[in-house]
Amino acid sequence: MSKKLAEIRSILEEHHAMISKAIPLIASENITSPAVDEACICDFSHRYAEGWPGSRVYAGCKYIDKIEVLCQDLMKEYFQCNFADVRPVSGVMANLVLYNAFTSRNNGKMCAMPIPKGGHISHAPFQASSGRLIYGTAGTVRGLEVKYLAFDEENMNIDPDGSIKIIREFKPELILFGASVFLFPHPVKELREVANEVGASIGYDGAHVAGLIGSGYFQDPLREGADALSLSCHKTLPGPQTGAVIADREDLIEDLKNAAFPALFSNHHLHNVAGLAVALTEMLEFGKDYHKNVIENAKAFAQALHERGFKVLCEHLGFTESHQVVVDIAEFGKTVGLGGDIERILEEANIIINRNLLPWDIREGRHYMNPGGLRLGTSEVTRLGMGKSEMGDIAEFFKKLIIDKQSPAKVKPEVAEFRKEFNEVKYCFQTPNKAYEYLKLF
Ligand SMILES: *Cc1c(COP(=O)(O)O)cnc(C)c1O
């Protein structure tokens, strides 16, 4: 074997060994089932099929078309809507489809969640970096002028009254809801009227909460007044890394289709469409149970951290209505260091989280590389079969490492021992699966 090939295989093996002993708490991540993994390594990954099923630019698409139509139908069933485009290869790409469909080419205007308060980089007009202006996706690719919606820091949500004023004055073409820090449903209903008044469309970036919406536990944006949703399919919706656009209004369908292809990409990732179709069959069967537990675990985890002395945001609102928990760790700044440091300490014990800006961080002189917050998510640990009592165990690990300052090297074997019982993906059909055996043997 080539030396480099051996090296590649051995690095992958090390990653698998690490992640299988870890506690994965990154809110944007999840784990796919054996059946999804199998679909994702099928021959579709070698093929081209530009366009819409039935009107492709390539031959050989008979089965690809069948799967893509099936996947669209499953999406429509899961989200109860008329239209689903499963071609955008990521959530950002799905956002671009909305920008293309709902804003004009020059001087386009959008209102979205402020980035420092949980908005996504793909909503950004620009970002200053080492004195240079680096434009975010909305700014660079689409040239949008973006004005942020008003934000209520205490309730960690969009402030409807403040936002109505901004929208009246700015007159955007698109109002985009949705965020990366997303604890509570956004006020879509409350802003539909002002959107009509200024002639704006309403988009909803459901990248994080797609699964919660599909299973019926978050808000239902299409019924509350959103014209279209952009989704990632691999966060609370546990599919492969890909994106989608959904909508309910017949009159938007052609525009949304064209805004994706040929406007934004040529081929899409056909194997991931197959994987997404499988994931949707799982969520139609097990999603109610799974996502109920994801949210219950998030609440239990928040409570358990709170009881151990952590400052979890929004206690007055029951901490969270989603898969996320946000913790303010600024008070540990003097002893342990801020977000960056705590992230490293946890990682050394094999607890994988990410640091996050809190709404007031920049005002208080903190930086996105070393912010005052942690954003934690329960999607993956729930999929691995953990329940409320395990949320208490994980909170205890946090206490040992951050409050009691035990050494990560001492806690790491305890984490591995704890994880031993949770090495199977739940909430899916049990299928014999060669791909999975291969991955496990790898
Ligand atoms: C994660 C995220 C995205 C981007 O998703 P990708 O699939 O990684 O491109 C878009 N919007 C929000 C709010 C997100 O959190």
The ligand as a Tripos MOL2 file, in Angstrom:
@<TRIPOS>MOLECULE
LIG
   15    15     1     0     0
SMALL
NO_CHARGES

@<TRIPOS>ATOM
      1 C1        -25.8290   25.4930    9.8570 C.3       1 LIG1
      2 C2        -26.5870   26.6350    9.3450 C.ar      1 LIG1
      3 C3        -26.6360   26.8850    7.9770 C.ar      1 LIG1
      4 C4        -25.7070   26.2480    6.9960 C.3       1 LIG1
      5 O1        -25.8530   24.9650    6.8090 O.3       1 LIG1
      6 P1        -24.8560   24.1120    5.9090 P.3       1 LIG1
      7 O2        -25.7040   22.9520    5.6080 O.co2     1 LIG1
      8 O3        -23.6600   23.8690    6.7340 O.co2     1 LIG1
      9 O4        -24.5200   24.9200    4.6910 O.co2     1 LIG1
     10 C5        -27.4960   27.8600    7.5190 C.ar      1 LIG1
     11 N1        -28.2310   28.5680    8.3600 N.ar      1 LIG1
     12 C6        -28.1870   28.3810    9.6840 C.ar      1 LIG1
     13 C7        -29.0410   29.2180   10.5660 C.3       1 LIG1
     14 C8        -27.3480   27.4050   10.2240 C.ar      1 LIG1
     15 O5        -27.2610   27.2630   11.5340 O.3       1 LIG1
@<TRIPOS>BOND
     1     1     2 1
     2     2     3 ar
     3     2    14 ar
     4     3     4 1
     5     3    10 ar
     6     4     5 1
     7     5     6 1
     8     6     7 2
     9     6     8 1
    10     6     9 1
    11    10    11 ar
    12    11    12 ar
    13    12    13 1
    14    12    14 ar
    15    14    15 1
@<TRIPOS>SUBSTRUCTURE
     1 LIG1         1 GROUP 0 **** ****
